[in-house]
Amino acid sequence: MSDAEMQDAARHLIALAKRHAEMIATAESCTGGLIAATLTAIDGSSAAVDGGFVTYSNAAKMAMLGVDPALLAEFGAVSEPVARAMAEGALRHAPEATITVAVTGIAGPGGGSPEKPVGLVHLACAAEKHPTLHRRKIFDGDRHQVRRATVLEAFALIEDMMARNDQEFGSP
């Protein structure tokens, strides 16, 4: 996947968020801000992006997003409960956000285990109007490919949440 592919996907998501009057915030671990950077590279993104949290360490997840230390201790940073807590924490802490996406994973090349292999990413999307969505993915490739695939999957998850809003509340 190319940077042009990521830019096209970001352009599409920004346009969709504007049409839906949604403000996006990100909570990123394994992508280190790449989701927010890709979105904000698009002209006019300030009408659809509230901000982003780069919470690479567990301490940052707790301090910036309010992730419960017990979740981190029980499940580890790369887990569904932590991804959900990150997304929900971003929704609480980003002042204008109506929809958030969180990602936590193992981009590699090291750090994997049989239970949590390199390429494993947990993504979560929270919104004011619906229960938090979660996806577990295992992406192939090197560190850069895993991070890029995570960005594209995060965009798709946000779109899915916006589609749920349409189904319940009607298209804007």
C-alpha positions as YAML, in Angstrom:
chain: A
units: angstrom
residues:
- id: 1
  name: MET
  ca: [0.00, 0.00, 0.00]
- id: 2
  name: SER
  ca: [1.29, 3.42, -0.92]
- id: 3
  name: ASP
  ca: [1.23, 6.77, 0.78]
- id: 4
  name: ALA
  ca: [-1.08, 7.90, -2.04]
- id: 5
  name: GLU
  ca: [-3.51, 5.15, -1.03]
- id: 6
  name: MET
  ca: [-3.45, 6.38, 2.56]
- id: 7
  name: GLN
  ca: [-3.96, 9.99, 1.43]
- id: 8
  name: ASP
  ca: [-6.90, 9.01, -0.77]
- id: 9
  name: ALA
  ca: [-8.47, 7.09, 2.11]
- id: 10
  name: ALA
  ca: [-7.92, 10.05, 4.46]
- id: 11
  name: ARG
  ca: [-9.42, 12.47, 1.93]
- id: 12
  name: HIS
  ca: [-12.49, 10.23, 1.64]
- id: 13
  name: LEU
  ca: [-12.85, 9.93, 5.43]
- id: 14
  name: ILE
  ca: [-12.48, 13.69, 5.99]
- id: 15
  name: ALA
  ca: [-15.20, 14.37, 3.40]
- id: 16
  name: LEU
  ca: [-17.45, 11.77, 5.00]
- id: 17
  name: ALA
  ca: [-16.88, 13.16, 8.50]
- id: 18
  name: LYS
  ca: [-17.72, 16.67, 7.28]
- id: 19
  name: ARG
  ca: [-20.96, 15.45, 5.68]
- id: 20
  name: HIS
  ca: [-21.89, 13.71, 8.93]
- id: 21
  name: ALA
  ca: [-20.82, 16.65, 11.12]
- id: 22
  name: GLU
  ca: [-18.43, 14.35, 13.01]
- id: 23
  name: MET
  ca: [-15.23, 15.43, 14.76]
- id: 24
  name: ILE
  ca: [-12.58, 12.71, 14.97]
- id: 25
  name: ALA
  ca: [-9.95, 12.17, 17.64]
- id: 26
  name: THR
  ca: [-7.34, 9.44, 17.71]
- id: 27
  name: ALA
  ca: [-5.68, 7.47, 20.50]
- id: 28
  name: GLU
  ca: [-2.62, 5.78, 19.09]
- id: 29
  name: SER
  ca: [-0.01, 3.42, 20.40]
- id: 30
  name: CYS
  ca: [1.59, 1.27, 17.68]
- id: 31
  name: THR
  ca: [1.01, 3.89, 14.97]
- id: 32
  name: GLY
  ca: [2.64, 6.66, 16.99]
- id: 33
  name: GLY
  ca: [0.45, 9.42, 15.57]
- id: 34
  name: LEU
  ca: [0.38, 8.21, 11.97]
- id: 35
  name: ILE
  ca: [-3.44, 8.13, 11.87]
- id: 36
  name: ALA
  ca: [-3.73, 11.74, 13.02]
- id: 37
  name: ALA
  ca: [-0.84, 12.81, 10.77]
- id: 38
  name: THR
  ca: [-2.45, 11.18, 7.73]
- id: 39
  name: LEU
  ca: [-5.80, 12.84, 8.45]
- id: 40
  name: THR
  ca: [-4.34, 16.28, 9.13]
- id: 41
  name: ALA
  ca: [-2.27, 16.19, 5.94]
- id: 42
  name: ILE
  ca: [-5.55, 16.72, 4.08]
- id: 43
  name: ASP
  ca: [-6.62, 20.28, 3.29]
- id: 44
  name: GLY
  ca: [-9.66, 21.26, 5.34]
- id: 45
  name: SER
  ca: [-9.12, 18.52, 7.92]
- id: 46
  name: SER
  ca: [-9.58, 21.00, 10.78]
- id: 47
  name: ALA
  ca: [-13.33, 20.82, 10.11]
- id: 48
  name: ALA
  ca: [-13.30, 17.09, 10.93]
- id: 49
  name: VAL
  ca: [-10.34, 16.39, 13.24]
- id: 50
  name: ASP
  ca: [-10.34, 17.45, 16.87]
- id: 51
  name: GLY
  ca: [-6.99, 16.03, 17.91]
- id: 52
  name: GLY
  ca: [-4.95, 13.02, 18.79]
- id: 53
  name: PHE
  ca: [-3.27, 11.27, 21.68]
- id: 54
  name: VAL
  ca: [-0.03, 9.37, 21.18]
- id: 55
  name: THR
  ca: [0.03, 6.99, 24.12]
- id: 56
  name: TYR
  ca: [2.91, 4.69, 23.39]
- id: 57
  name: SER
  ca: [3.65, 3.80, 27.01]
- id: 58
  name: ASN
  ca: [1.28, 2.35, 29.57]
- id: 59
  name: ALA
  ca: [1.88, 5.41, 31.74]
- id: 60
  name: ALA
  ca: [0.70, 7.66, 28.89]
- id: 61
  name: LYS
  ca: [-2.40, 5.51, 28.36]
- id: 62
  name: MET
  ca: [-3.28, 5.93, 32.03]
- id: 63
  name: ALA
  ca: [-2.40, 9.64, 32.34]
- id: 64
  name: MET
  ca: [-3.78, 10.95, 29.05]
- id: 65
  name: LEU
  ca: [-6.75, 8.65, 28.45]
- id: 66
  name: GLY
  ca: [-7.62, 7.40, 31.93]
- id: 67
  name: VAL
  ca: [-7.00, 3.74, 31.08]
- id: 68
  name: ASP
  ca: [-7.42, 1.71, 34.27]
- id: 69
  name: PRO
  ca: [-4.10, 0.23, 35.43]
- id: 70
  name: ALA
  ca: [-5.96, -2.97, 36.34]
- id: 71
  name: LEU
  ca: [-6.88, -3.49, 32.66]
- id: 72
  name: LEU
  ca: [-3.25, -3.11, 31.64]
- id: 73
  name: ALA
  ca: [-2.12, -5.51, 34.37]
- id: 74
  name: GLU
  ca: [-4.74, -8.15, 33.58]
- id: 75
  name: PHE
  ca: [-4.88, -8.03, 29.78]
- id: 76
  name: GLY
  ca: [-1.75, -6.18, 28.66]
- id: 77
  name: ALA
  ca: [-1.57, -3.09, 26.49]
- id: 78
  name: VAL
  ca: [-2.29, -5.05, 23.31]
- id: 79
  name: SER
  ca: [-5.80, -6.24, 24.08]
- id: 80
  name: GLU
  ca: [-9.44, -5.60, 23.36]
- id: 81
  name: PRO
  ca: [-10.24, -4.12, 26.80]
- id: 82
  name: VAL
  ca: [-7.36, -1.64, 26.56]
- id: 83
  name: ALA
  ca: [-8.24, -0.62, 22.98]
- id: 84
  name: ARG
  ca: [-11.83, 0.00, 24.07]
- id: 85
  name: ALA
  ca: [-10.68, 1.97, 27.13]
- id: 86
  name: MET
  ca: [-8.37, 4.06, 24.94]
- id: 87
  name: ALA
  ca: [-11.16, 4.93, 22.49]
- id: 88
  name: GLU
  ca: [-13.60, 5.74, 25.27]
- id: 89
  name: GLY
  ca: [-10.94, 7.77, 27.10]
- id: 90
  name: ALA
  ca: [-10.22, 9.78, 23.98]
- id: 91
  name: LEU
  ca: [-13.94, 10.51, 23.63]
- id: 92
  name: ARG
  ca: [-13.99, 11.84, 27.21]
- id: 93
  name: HIS
  ca: [-10.76, 13.86, 26.89]
- id: 94
  name: ALA
  ca: [-10.98, 15.36, 23.38]
- id: 95
  name: PRO
  ca: [-13.14, 18.44, 23.81]
- id: 96
  name: GLU
  ca: [-14.88, 18.48, 20.41]
- id: 97
  name: ALA
  ca: [-14.69, 14.81, 19.40]
- id: 98
  name: THR
  ca: [-17.87, 12.95, 18.52]
- id: 99
  name: ILE
  ca: [-16.08, 9.82, 17.29]
- id: 100
  name: THR
  ca: [-12.72, 8.36, 18.25]
- id: 101
  name: VAL
  ca: [-10.48, 5.56, 17.10]
- id: 102
  name: ALA
  ca: [-7.84, 3.80, 19.17]
- id: 103
  name: VAL
  ca: [-5.14, 1.37, 18.12]
- id: 104
  name: THR
  ca: [-2.75, -0.74, 20.15]
- id: 105
  name: GLY
  ca: [-0.60, -3.47, 18.72]
- id: 106
  name: ILE
  ca: [2.74, -5.04, 17.97]
- id: 107
  name: ALA
  ca: [4.21, -3.53, 14.81]
- id: 108
  name: GLY
  ca: [7.48, -5.43, 15.09]
- id: 109
  name: PRO
  ca: [9.96, -6.54, 14.18]
- id: 110
  name: GLY
  ca: [10.30, -7.75, 17.78]
- id: 111
  name: GLY
  ca: [7.98, -7.90, 20.76]
- id: 112
  name: GLY
  ca: [5.69, -10.68, 19.61]
- id: 113
  name: SER
  ca: [4.80, -13.91, 21.36]
- id: 114
  name: PRO
  ca: [2.74, -16.99, 20.43]
- id: 115
  name: GLU
  ca: [-0.32, -15.42, 22.11]
- id: 116
  name: LYS
  ca: [0.34, -11.94, 20.70]
- id: 117
  name: PRO
  ca: [2.29, -12.22, 17.45]
- id: 118
  name: VAL
  ca: [3.96, -9.41, 15.55]
- id: 119
  name: GLY
  ca: [1.29, -7.79, 13.41]
- id: 120
  name: LEU
  ca: [-1.47, -8.16, 16.03]
- id: 121
  name: VAL
  ca: [-3.48, -4.96, 16.38]
- id: 122
  name: HIS
  ca: [-6.58, -4.20, 18.42]
- id: 123
  name: LEU
  ca: [-8.65, -1.31, 17.12]
- id: 124
  name: ALA
  ca: [-11.63, 0.31, 18.79]
- id: 125
  name: CYS
  ca: [-13.99, 3.08, 17.78]
- id: 126
  name: ALA
  ca: [-16.14, 5.01, 20.25]
- id: 127
  name: ALA
  ca: [-18.94, 7.45, 19.52]
- id: 128
  name: GLU
  ca: [-21.45, 9.42, 21.50]
- id: 129
  name: LYS
  ca: [-24.39, 7.55, 20.00]
- id: 130
  name: HIS
  ca: [-23.37, 3.86, 19.89]
- id: 131
  name: PRO
  ca: [-21.52, 1.15, 21.79]
- id: 132
  name: THR
  ca: [-17.81, 0.95, 21.13]
- id: 133
  name: LEU
  ca: [-16.78, -1.18, 18.15]
- id: 134
  name: HIS
  ca: [-13.73, -3.46, 18.25]
- id: 135
  name: ARG
  ca: [-11.64, -5.28, 15.66]
- id: 136
  name: ARG
  ca: [-8.74, -7.66, 16.14]
- id: 137
  name: LYS
  ca: [-6.42, -7.94, 13.16]
- id: 138
  name: ILE
  ca: [-3.15, -9.65, 12.39]
- id: 139
  name: PHE
  ca: [-1.39, -7.80, 9.58]
- id: 140
  name: ASP
  ca: [1.43, -9.25, 7.51]
- id: 141
  name: GLY
  ca: [4.58, -7.40, 6.61]
- id: 142
  name: ASP
  ca: [7.28, -5.34, 8.20]
- id: 143
  name: ARG
  ca: [6.81, -2.57, 10.76]
- id: 144
  name: HIS
  ca: [5.91, 0.04, 8.15]
- id: 145
  name: GLN
  ca: [3.41, -2.24, 6.42]
- id: 146
  name: VAL
  ca: [1.72, -3.12, 9.73]
- id: 147
  name: ARG
  ca: [1.43, 0.56, 10.65]
- id: 148
  name: ARG
  ca: [0.02, 1.54, 7.25]
- id: 149
  name: ALA
  ca: [-2.46, -1.34, 7.27]
- id: 150
  name: THR
  ca: [-3.53, -0.24, 10.76]
- id: 151
  name: VAL
  ca: [-4.19, 3.31, 9.53]
- id: 152
  name: LEU
  ca: [-6.40, 2.04, 6.70]
- id: 153
  name: GLU
  ca: [-8.26, -0.32, 9.04]
- id: 154
  name: ALA
  ca: [-8.78, 2.52, 11.52]
- id: 155
  name: PHE
  ca: [-10.32, 4.63, 8.76]
- id: 156
  name: ALA
  ca: [-12.61, 1.74, 7.79]
- id: 157
  name: LEU
  ca: [-13.70, 1.30, 11.41]
- id: 158
  name: ILE
  ca: [-14.58, 4.99, 11.71]
- id: 159
  name: GLU
  ca: [-16.62, 4.70, 8.50]
- id: 160
  name: ASP
  ca: [-18.45, 1.69, 9.94]
- id: 161
  name: MET
  ca: [-19.34, 3.69, 13.04]
- id: 162
  name: MET
  ca: [-20.63, 6.55, 10.89]
- id: 163
  name: ALA
  ca: [-22.75, 4.04, 8.94]
- id: 164
  name: ARG
  ca: [-24.29, 2.86, 12.23]
- id: 165
  name: ASN
  ca: [-25.18, 6.45, 13.00]
- id: 166
  name: ASP
  ca: [-26.88, 6.68, 9.59]
- id: 167
  name: GLN
  ca: [-28.90, 3.56, 10.23]
- id: 168
  name: GLU
  ca: [-30.21, 4.80, 13.56]
- id: 169
  name: PHE
  ca: [-30.44, 8.53, 13.00]
- id: 170
  name: GLY
  ca: [-30.72, 8.83, 9.21]
- id: 171
  name: SER
  ca: [-28.27, 10.29, 6.76]
- id: 172
  name: PRO
  ca: [-27.42, 13.94, 7.21]
...
